[in-house]
Amino acid sequence: MRLLRKLAGRCRTGESGMTTAEYAVGTLAACGFAAVLYKVVTSGAVSSALGGLIKRALDVAF
């Protein structure tokens, strides 16, 4: 029983979750990824491909 309490105490004192600095780095990385994704999606080639795909989907006869 003492061993179980000792192990449970170790689990609670270990690191769990992210710290504030890790949240900040993760937020910056997510914003950077979003900016790159936005640039890719709004580029001419991707924009025309998506437009063509939507046009073909709307022109389908039922």
N, C-alpha and C positions, 0 to 999 in steps of 0.2 A: 504494500500500500504506500509506503514511503517513496518507493521508486516511482510509482505513478504520479505522485504529487510533485516530485522533483522534476520529472519529465514535463509535466504540465506547466510548471513554472518556467522552464526553459523555452517552451513554445510561446508563452506570452511575452517574454522579454526579447525575443528575436525580432528582426526587422520584418514588418508586414506592411505592404502598401508602398506608395511612392511618397517621396518627400517633396517639398515645395519646389526645389530646384529641378527635380525630375518632371514635375508637372509643367514647369516653365519651358523646359527643353522639348517636351512632348507637344505642347501647344505651338511652339515655334515651328516644329517639324510639320505638324498638321497644317498650319497656315501656309508654309512653303509648298507643301504638296498640293494644297488647294489652288494656290496661285499658278503652279505649273499646269495642273489639270485644266484650269480655266483657260489658259493660253492655248493649250492643245485643242480643246473643244471649240474655241472661238476662231481657230485658224481657218483659212479659206478652204483647204482640202477637206477637213473634217466637217466643217459647216455645210459644204455642198453635199458631201456624202450623207450626212444626217437629213438634209433637206430632201434629197432624192429618195431616201428610204421612207421618209414620212409621206412623200407624194405618192410613191408606189403603194404604200399601205392604204392610203385614202382612196386610190383609184381602183381598188379591187372590187370586182362586181360580185354581188351577193346572189 
